[in-house]
Structure formats: structure tokens, C-alpha cells
Amino acid sequence: MSVRSCILVGTSVAVLLLTGCAGPDAPAGDPSPSDASRSSTSTPRDASPSPTEQTPEQAEPSEPAAAAAPPAFEDLVVSPSGLGPLTIGVPPESNPGAAMIRWSPDECADMGVDDPGRWVTTYPLVDGGYPTSLAVDDVGVSWIDVLKPGPRTAEGVGIGTELTTLQATYPSLVAGTPGPVSNVWWLSAPDGYLVFETQGDDDGLQPAGTPEQVILMRVLTPTADPDFATANSDWVAGGCL
């Protein structure tokens, strides 16, 4: 055999071997079965885990709001429109001074009256009596008494102020009809009346030498008649008699 024939035979054998290894229909780029299996069972990297539902925490019940405290009695300013925030002519329930008063259903029941129950002050008793009292009609608060020292006008007049100072402070003060044991004076304004009763030692109700001075004050509606005296009597705002 010649050298050329040997080369041709060797080349043919090599081609046949290579063709048999490739297989007839298998594409060169197809993934193997094991690769496909791994791809179908693996979790995608960008998949987000499903959110876990959480039961919302229940809020603790809030404490009930504390009742509003009334202003200090000695800090109250009295005027023709009322006593501090307690306003003349305004119903008790909606009154700006509602914290200063309360409904007492049994008030005056022990007096045998036909209509027990009164609006009374929330301030503590002083010497066994209310330091202030009030009367209520169909419109609202109609009469406020200041019976104990503490509240004063914006100009500083209050229980214990001498008559001469009262008159000097308010030149427009109107003199009313003298009562049995006191004198009556008032200031008028569109909102109402501010009445002062004064008393000296003439009737022996004040220590000897006591100058005539303010012993009580009251606020009345603008439609009321301010010309009456109540000193040393049971005639008070919201009284049982």
C-alpha cells in the first residue's frame, strides 16, 4: 500500500469516529436533563416571601377625663356679667362656669318644701354655709350671691371694702333704698347688675367702731330689679324659703 492510501484511510476513520459521538439529532446548546431538573425545582432568587399576618395589638382603654376643677374661690373676679366664668343668663349645663356648680336633687328636702332640688356651688362650706349661691330660672343663671370674702371686682373691691373706698372707686355707683340693717348700692351694665350691700355698727351687728363696709355682693340679670336688701336674712339666691 502506498503512503497516500494510508493517509486517506486514516482520515476517513477519524471522521467516522467524530460523527458517531455527536449523535444524529441532539442540538448542541440544549441543557442536560439534570440541569433542567435543577432549574424547575429551585426557588427564584427574586421571589418575595409571603407576608405573615399579625394580630393587631388592642389599645389599652383610656382613663376617663378628670372633671374640670373650678378656679380658686379667692381668684374669682365678680362683675355685672357674673362670678368668674359663671355667667349670668346662661343655662347651668352650658355655662362656662359649669365646674363651679352642681345639681343637688335633695337640697331643701329636709325643709319640707314642695320643690326640693337646687343648683349649688361646688366650693366647700365656710363656717357651715355656702360661700356663694345661685338661682336658676327658665333662661339660665339669674342670681348669684357672694357671701364670703374672697372674690373681688377687677378694681379690687370685695367683702370688707369700706364704703368710702367703694364710692371713690365707682363714682357712678347708684344708691338704692336702705334695707332694715344694710344699705344697697349697684353698678349697671348691658350684661347685668352688680349689687353691693354695706353695713356698719349702727345696729349692733358689727363690732363697735367698724366702719360701714361691703358685707355681701350679688349679680343679677339686666331685667331684674336691683333695689332690695337681703343682709342678715334667709333670702339668698336659690334658698329654700
SULKANOR-V250557 format. One record per residue. N is the residue number from 1. RES is the residue in three letters. SS is DSSP state (H for helix, E for strand, - for the rest). PHI is phi in whole degrees, -180 to 180 (* if undefined). PSI is psi in degrees with one decimal (999 if undefined). Layout:
N|RES|SS|PHI|PSI / N|RES|SS|PHI|PSI
This chain:
1|MET|-|*|140.7 / 2|SER|-|-82|165.7 / 3|VAL|H|-64|-37.3 / 4|ARG|H|-65|-39.4 / 5|SER|H|-66|-37.9 / 6|CYS|H|-64|-39.2 / 7|ILE|H|-65|-41.2 / 8|LEU|H|-66|-42.0 / 9|VAL|H|-64|-41.6 / 10|GLY|H|-65|-39.2 / 11|THR|H|-66|-40.6 / 12|SER|H|-63|-41.9 / 13|VAL|H|-63|-39.8 / 14|ALA|H|-66|-39.0 / 15|VAL|H|-65|-42.7 / 16|LEU|H|-63|-38.8 / 17|LEU|H|-65|-41.2 / 18|LEU|H|-68|-38.5 / 19|THR|H|-67|-39.3 / 20|GLY|H|-66|-32.2 / 21|CYS|H|-73|-30.3 / 22|ALA|H|-74|-29.0 / 23|GLY|-|82|155.5 / 24|PRO|-|-78|-39.9 / 25|ASP|-|-124|2.2 / 26|ALA|-|-78|116.5 / 27|PRO|-|-67|146.0 / 28|ALA|-|-68|-30.0 / 29|GLY|-|-96|1.1 / 30|ASP|-|-71|140.9 / 31|PRO|-|-73|153.0 / 32|SER|-|-72|158.1 / 33|PRO|H|-56|-36.7 / 34|SER|H|-67|-35.9 / 35|ASP|H|-66|-42.6 / 36|ALA|H|-64|-39.1 / 37|SER|H|-63|-42.6 / 38|ARG|H|-65|-35.6 / 39|SER|H|-69|-37.0 / 40|SER|H|-77|-22.1 / 41|THR|H|-103|-11.2 / 42|SER|-|-83|150.8 / 43|THR|-|-83|128.2 / 44|PRO|-|-57|144.6 / 45|ARG|-|-67|-30.6 / 46|ASP|-|-94|9.3 / 47|ALA|-|-75|132.6 / 48|SER|-|-92|139.1 / 49|PRO|-|-68|145.7 / 50|SER|-|-66|138.7 / 51|PRO|-|-65|146.6 / 52|THR|-|-94|123.0 / 53|GLU|-|-72|133.5 / 54|GLN|-|-118|137.7 / 55|THR|-|-73|122.4 / 56|PRO|-|-63|141.7 / 57|GLU|-|-73|133.6 / 58|GLN|-|-79|132.5 / 59|ALA|-|-71|143.6 / 60|GLU|-|-67|139.8 / 61|PRO|-|-61|134.8 / 62|SER|-|-75|149.3 / 63|GLU|-|-70|142.3 / 64|PRO|-|-63|144.1 / 65|ALA|-|-63|135.9 / 66|ALA|-|-69|143.9 / 67|ALA|-|-62|141.4 / 68|ALA|-|-63|137.2 / 69|ALA|-|-88|139.3 / 70|PRO|-|-72|157.9 / 71|PRO|-|-62|157.4 / 72|ALA|-|-59|137.0 / 73|PHE|H|-57|-41.7 / 74|GLU|H|-72|-12.1 / 75|ASP|H|-93|-6.2 / 76|LEU|-|-69|140.5 / 77|VAL|E|-107|125.9 / 78|VAL|E|-99|140.1 / 79|SER|E|-153|174.3 / 80|PRO|-|-62|-13.8 / 81|SER|-|-97|-8.8 / 82|GLY|E|154|-167.7 / 83|LEU|E|-118|106.1 / 84|GLY|-|58|-135.0 / 85|PRO|-|-77|-11.7 / 86|LEU|E|-72|109.3 / 87|THR|E|-103|133.3 / 88|ILE|-|-69|140.9 / 89|GLY|-|84|2.0 / 90|VAL|-|-113|135.1 / 91|PRO|-|-56|149.5 / 92|PRO|-|-58|-42.1 / 93|GLU|-|-66|-34.3 / 94|SER|-|-106|8.9 / 95|ASN|-|-71|138.7 / 96|PRO|-|-58|-23.4 / 97|GLY|-|-100|28.9 / 98|ALA|H|-58|-29.1 / 99|ALA|H|-69|-14.5 / 100|MET|H|-88|-8.4 / 101|ILE|E|-136|163.2 / 102|ARG|E|-153|156.9 / 103|TRP|E|-88|126.8 / 104|SER|E|-113|98.5 / 105|PRO|-|-64|-24.8 / 106|ASP|-|-101|6.5 / 107|GLU|-|-61|131.3 / 108|CYS|-|76|0.9 / 109|ALA|H|-62|-34.7 / 110|ASP|H|-75|-5.7 / 111|MET|H|-93|-2.3 / 112|GLY|-|74|22.1 / 113|VAL|-|-77|158.5 / 114|ASP|-|-80|-15.9 / 115|ASP|-|-129|66.4 / 116|PRO|-|-65|159.7 / 117|GLY|-|105|123.3 / 118|ARG|E|-146|155.2 / 119|TRP|E|-80|129.2 / 120|VAL|E|-131|166.4 / 121|THR|E|-76|153.3 / 122|THR|-|-91|-3.5 / 123|TYR|-|-75|145.5 / 124|PRO|-|-65|156.3 / 125|LEU|-|-63|148.5 / 126|VAL|E|-125|119.5 / 127|ASP|-|54|38.4 / 128|GLY|-|82|2.9 / 129|GLY|E|-134|160.8 / 130|TYR|-|-68|137.2 / 131|PRO|-|-74|-19.9 / 132|THR|E|-149|154.2 / 133|SER|E|-142|166.0 / 134|LEU|E|-149|155.5 / 135|ALA|E|-120|147.0 / 136|VAL|E|-128|134.0 / 137|ASP|-|-117|-164.1 / 138|ASP|-|-66|-21.3 / 139|VAL|-|-89|-42.4 / 140|GLY|-|163|-154.4 / 141|VAL|E|-66|122.3 / 142|SER|E|-113|-15.5 / 143|TRP|E|-157|129.1 / 144|ILE|E|-126|127.3 / 145|ASP|E|-104|138.9 / 146|VAL|E|-111|111.2 / 147|LEU|-|-110|-14.4 / 148|LYS|-|-128|152.3 / 149|PRO|-|-61|148.4 / 150|GLY|-|151|-76.0 / 151|PRO|-|-64|148.2 / 152|ARG|E|-140|163.9 / 153|THR|-|-74|171.5 / 154|ALA|-|-62|-23.8 / 155|GLU|-|-91|0.6 / 156|GLY|-|96|9.9 / 157|VAL|-|-88|135.3 / 158|GLY|E|-159|-171.1 / 159|ILE|-|-61|129.3 / 160|GLY|-|103|-13.5 / 161|THR|-|-71|131.9 / 162|GLU|E|-70|152.0 / 163|LEU|H|-58|-40.5 / 164|THR|H|-61|-38.5 / 165|THR|H|-70|-40.5 / 166|LEU|H|-58|-46.9 / 167|GLN|H|-68|-36.9 / 168|ALA|H|-70|-33.1 / 169|THR|H|-73|-34.8 / 170|TYR|-|-126|87.3 / 171|PRO|-|-61|-24.6 / 172|SER|-|-89|10.1 / 173|LEU|-|-58|132.0 / 174|VAL|E|-98|132.6 / 175|ALA|E|-90|127.6 / 176|GLY|-|-97|-169.0 / 177|THR|-|-76|126.6 / 178|PRO|-|-59|139.7 / 179|GLY|-|-89|-176.4 / 180|PRO|-|-59|-39.4 / 181|VAL|-|-134|15.7 / 182|SER|-|-154|166.2 / 183|ASN|E|-112|151.0 / 184|VAL|E|-117|136.3 / 185|TRP|E|-140|151.6 / 186|TRP|E|-152|158.8 / 187|LEU|E|-114|138.8 / 188|SER|E|-114|147.5 / 189|ALA|E|-151|164.7 / 190|PRO|-|-56|-29.7 / 191|ASP|-|-81|-22.7 / 192|GLY|E|160|-163.7 / 193|TYR|E|-116|143.6 / 194|LEU|E|-115|114.7 / 195|VAL|E|-107|139.5 / 196|PHE|E|-119|137.5 / 197|GLU|E|-113|133.8 / 198|THR|E|-119|154.1 / 199|GLN|E|-153|141.0 / 200|GLY|-|-117|-152.0 / 201|ASP|-|-99|10.7 / 202|ASP|-|-61|-38.4 / 203|ASP|-|-99|9.1 / 204|GLY|-|75|11.8 / 205|LEU|-|-88|-12.5 / 206|GLN|-|-121|152.5 / 207|PRO|-|-55|146.4 / 208|ALA|-|-55|136.4 / 209|GLY|-|89|-1.4 / 210|THR|-|-74|123.2 / 211|PRO|-|-70|155.4 / 212|GLU|-|-61|130.3 / 213|GLN|E|-149|166.5 / 214|VAL|E|-69|129.0 / 215|ILE|E|-116|-16.7 / 216|LEU|E|-163|161.5 / 217|MET|E|-136|153.7 / 218|ARG|E|-148|153.8 / 219|VAL|E|-117|132.5 / 220|LEU|E|-127|157.9 / 221|THR|E|-68|159.3 / 222|PRO|-|-66|-15.4 / 223|THR|-|-93|-3.1 / 224|ALA|-|-81|162.1 / 225|ASP|-|-96|115.1 / 226|PRO|-|-83|-4.3 / 227|ASP|-|-88|71.7 / 228|PHE|-|-153|154.6 / 229|ALA|-|-117|143.6 / 230|THR|-|-130|1.0 / 231|ALA|-|-56|138.9 / 232|ASN|-|57|39.8 / 233|SER|-|-139|175.3 / 234|ASP|-|-91|6.6 / 235|TRP|-|-84|95.2 / 236|VAL|-|-132|162.6 / 237|ALA|-|-60|126.2 / 238|GLY|-|72|17.8 / 239|GLY|-|-68|166.1 / 240|CYS|-|-84|-17.9 / 241|LEU|-|-102|999
